Amino acid sequence: MPKSVLLPLVAGFCLSVASAEHLRWALDGAQDRIDVIRQGDCHLRLVRPDGQTVPKGSVYSLRQTRHEFNFGGSLAADWEVPKRDWYPEFKNRFANLFNYATIDFYWAVHANQHGKWNYRADSREKLDWANKQGMRLRGHPLMWHEVVPEWIASPERPVKDLDQDIMAHVRMLVEDYPEIDEWDLYNETPGIRLKAADMGVRRWVESHGGPGPVTEVIVDAVREIQPDGRFIVNHFAENDPEFHQQIEDCLSNEVPFDAIGIQAHMHHLGDVFTEKRLWGVLERFSKYGKPLQLSEISILSCEIFPDWPNLSLWEKEIAAAKETGKPTPCKPSTPKWEQYQAELAHDFYTLAFSHPAVESIIWWTITDLEPWRGMPAGLLDAEGQAKPAYHALDQLINHQWNTQIEATTAEDGRTQFRGFYGSYTVTLQQEGETLTGEFDLRPGSLEVQNVVLRVAPRRG
């Protein structure tokens, strides 16, 4: 386990932090599971533009262009990045890794007047860009008590008025943003108990009977608008009894939600996932019979506090600095801790990708520019440059878990291969022309696919 050292803070506190040491996970059986559940056999027949199959012995190349699995990143943070001149390179690096993007819909951020929703231009730009890239889009969230406007947090407004406003807001989001593929429902619903008893949202949740019943109310409303939409129950604490009760209530009442989101923000040692802990969490939640999403991943590249009390003191330092107008404290990302971050990210992703119930893994903060809690957890540094963790994920996603093949056709233009599920291009040269085509490899696709090739445009 990581050892502890002492760190003096500006106000005189003396906090212990963990040293940079990651014990590599055993990952026993992970590669075998990945081979079985993330890959499949594909049978193709390559057909020329004139309808004739390509001759036997034709040399072709296959390249996987997109994963079926959701390798995701959040565009709901990194608020300052669009203002930097390296923003285009940020987007290139994001698209290189991810086929899935979390988009922010924080109510209080986009509404400062009762009854008016003004979606920020920078959020709209990110949404449109990710959509144009063909990424799967996740709206985050339909509802969350941490970012509601004052008229929803109000301790004085009647519950019936709150209910009318909240449900109108939820319906508006699903109706006005049909390009969003899936939504976080009420984010971190069980956390409402940590709010003041007279807070508007808490009174609203309790008026419906708690996290389970209020989830049912929201799902019923959004299903009327998007019957085939995907809706996710998401929380920050995998051992929270109320989270499990919420899921069990929804299942017992046949509430049609689609997936379970499990967060993994590792800002102190007690929140750092070990191999045993991660596998145990995935096994426990898989028993509910819903796909699992590791919905918010944060692995630090700076010194980690050993427990919540120490981290809490650090957060008080940050709050005090903001209140007095002083620069916000920020812990430095260091080479040693960046290596720790890369090694843990590699092991975490490998084990998660090897579990059959997991359908998505989503890295939360992409850069170290003005990081949450003043603790860098980005794949890119504060200047947008790739850190070791970025390269570690690139190696997994774009190389180790990516299929590229060169082979020859058999009789009748047939060929077969085993590869990772996703989308592919096939290319071959015939009579001085480049022929190309596209196809998908999906689980259960056992029949021969005819891939009709077309002549690729000449360059130049």
Secondary structure, DSSP 8 states (H G I E B T S, - for coil): ---EEEEE-TTS-EEEEE-S-------TTHHHHHHHHSEEEEEEEEE-TTS-B--TT-EEEEEEEEESSEEEEESSS-TTGGGSTTHHHHHHHHHHH-SEEEEE--HHHH-SBTTB----HHHHHHHHHHHHTT-EEEEE-SB-GGG--HHHH-SSS-HHHHHHHHHHHHHHHHHH-TT--EEE-BTTGGGGGGS-TT-HHHHHHHHHTSHHHHHHHHHHHHHHH-TT-EEEEEES-TT-HHHHHHHHHHHHTT----EEEEEEEESBGGG---HHHHHHHHHHHHTT-S-EEEEEEEE-SS-BBSSHHHHHHHHHHHHHHHHHT---------HHHHHHHHHHHHHHHHHHHTSTTEEEEEE---B-SS-GGG----SB-TTS-B-HHHHHHHHIIIIIT--EEEEE--GGGEEEEEEESEEEEEEEEETTEEEEEEEEE-TT--S-EEEE-EE-----
